């Protein structure tokens, strides 16, 4: 399922976490409380997303200390990217795509991408709100 865009998302491919993050995916999930229903962090088949209100809330040094790379001079990384709902991606990476509502890895299944595009282009906000009211996990369920 593509990731819903929050005010700010820090997006990390799961393969980068598995290869580089100290402790791998299970440690990452624990460190960031990915499965905790009290936050807006999420994951799909290819990506982890850490949600925040502002980009300056992210502890980039902590990610670096656990093995992910970040070029401080260029203010960029190929291991992760930050995306703001209103400002877009902070730097370019070649592994991510999205629209105004969702972000997905380029390796996401076509059916899931098509559903994300359908929701964003064919459904009104009222219809989306109705669907979420009926099923609170509607946007998380594909």
Secondary structure as UniProt FT lines:
FT   STRAND          3..4
FT   STRAND          8..13
FT   HELIX           14..20
FT   TURN            22..23
FT   HELIX           24..31
FT   TURN            32..35
FT   TURN            37..38
FT   STRAND          42..43
FT   STRAND          47..52
FT   HELIX           55..57
FT   HELIX           60..65
FT   TURN            66..67
FT   TURN            72..75
FT   STRAND          80..84
FT   TURN            85..87
FT   STRAND          88..89
FT   TURN            94..95
FT   STRAND          96..98
FT   STRAND          102..105
FT   TURN            106..107
FT   HELIX           110..122
FT   HELIX           125..134
FT   TURN            136..137
FT   HELIX           138..140
//
